[in-house]
Amino acid sequence: MNQTPASSPDPFMERPPEPAQPRQQYVVRLPSQPPTMTYALIGVTVFFYILQMIASAFFPLSAYGIDQVTSLGARISQNIYNGELWRLITPIFLHGSIPHIFFNMYALLSIGTLIERHFGRTRFLLLYFLAGFSGNVLSFLFTQGYSVGASTSIFGLIAAEAILFYQNRKLFGSHARQAIGNAVFIIAINLFLGLAPSIDNWGHIGGLIGGAIFAWFAAPKWITVGMPPEFSLQDERESREVSIGVALVLLIFGGLTAWALMFGG
């Protein structure tokens, strides 16, 4: 009978597990620009609010019981029917109180910086003004009295954030799902709060729709380029698609405005 020498390894003994290989890490650099337009919009909006406070303190109030600056720029539907079409844009620079402007500017700082870094300055400004225009159009069609505030544009930014992560969900994975969920939650909560009588929810809905339409065609579509371990993202979105997004928003909401001016009033 052959015996295994004591110095020989036991052939039935399990081999010790091989040391785990360290997981290789890759770096993906997101394209970004300093959010200078976000800061500029905040500065301009605060400047106009200071003018509103000065006008309220030193000049007689208008027929609506509001200061002269607000009276000149607020969304007042009857004035729009009379041809004052600038009121479909100017309300985004006006606010009704310090808490009103504070929360809107905080939201603009929080969301706008992210959107501008990824969309770039031109697309960000287009998004901001198109969403504001869309929101004020629905407000013009469905509400009375007057309204002011940047929330029409901010709802468009939130919609654009959700679409940005949805269209790049393969790249961001679970982070995309979390970001989309957060955006949907914020939209739902604010639309619910907008049911209060003093809040112009139609403006919020219009900004949401207009921002979503534009972002669907204009949000960055990223692919990874480079060599491991470091990659960067390249935007494949064509300028033609951005132009389509602009045209669609203007066609839909401009058409609604034209229809109302011809047959409403």
C-alpha positions, 0 to 999 in steps of 0.5 A: 500500500502506498502511503502519502508522505507527511511532507506531501500536500493532501490531495483532498485538501481545498486549495486556499482561495485566490486573493480577490482582484482589486476592482478596476475603477474608471473615471468619466468626466462630465462636460460642464460650464460655469453656470454664469447665466443662472447667476445672471438671471438671479441678479436680474430678477433680484434687481427687478424685485428691488424696483418693485419695492421702490415703486411700491414705496414711492408711487401710487398703486395701480388699479389692481392694488399692485406697484407700477412695475408689476402692473407693467409686466405682470400676466394680466390676461385682458391686457394681453388681449389688448396686444401687450404680448410682452406679458407672456415673458416679463412675469418671470422677472417679477415676484409678489413677496420676499418669500416668493422670490426667495424660494424661486431663486433658491430653486433656480440656483439649485436646479439651474446650475446643474442644467446650465452646466450640462445643457450649456448656456444657449440651450439653458437660456432657451429652456428658461424662456420657452418654459416661462413663455409656455407657462404664461400662455396657459395662465393667460388662457385659463386664469383671471386676475394677474400673476407673476413669478419665475416658477413657470420657468423653474418647472421647465427646468425640473422637467428638463432634469428628468428628461436629461437623466431618462435619455441618458439612463444607460449611462447613469444607471441607478443614479438616473432612476433616483434623479428621475424619481426625485424630479417626479416627486418634486413636481407632484408635491408642487402641483398639489400645493398649487391647488391653493387659490392664490397659486397659478397652477396653470402656469406651472403646468404650462412651464412643465409641458413647454420645458419637457417638449424642448428638453426632449429634443435639446437635452444632451445625448452623451456617449463615452469617448477616450481610453481607460481608465479615463473617459469623457462624454461627448454630446451627440445632440445636433443643432437641428434637433434643438431647433425642432424643439424651439419650433415645436414649443413656439408653434404649440403655445404661440398657436394657442395664443393666436387662437385665443386672440382671434376667438377669445377676449 
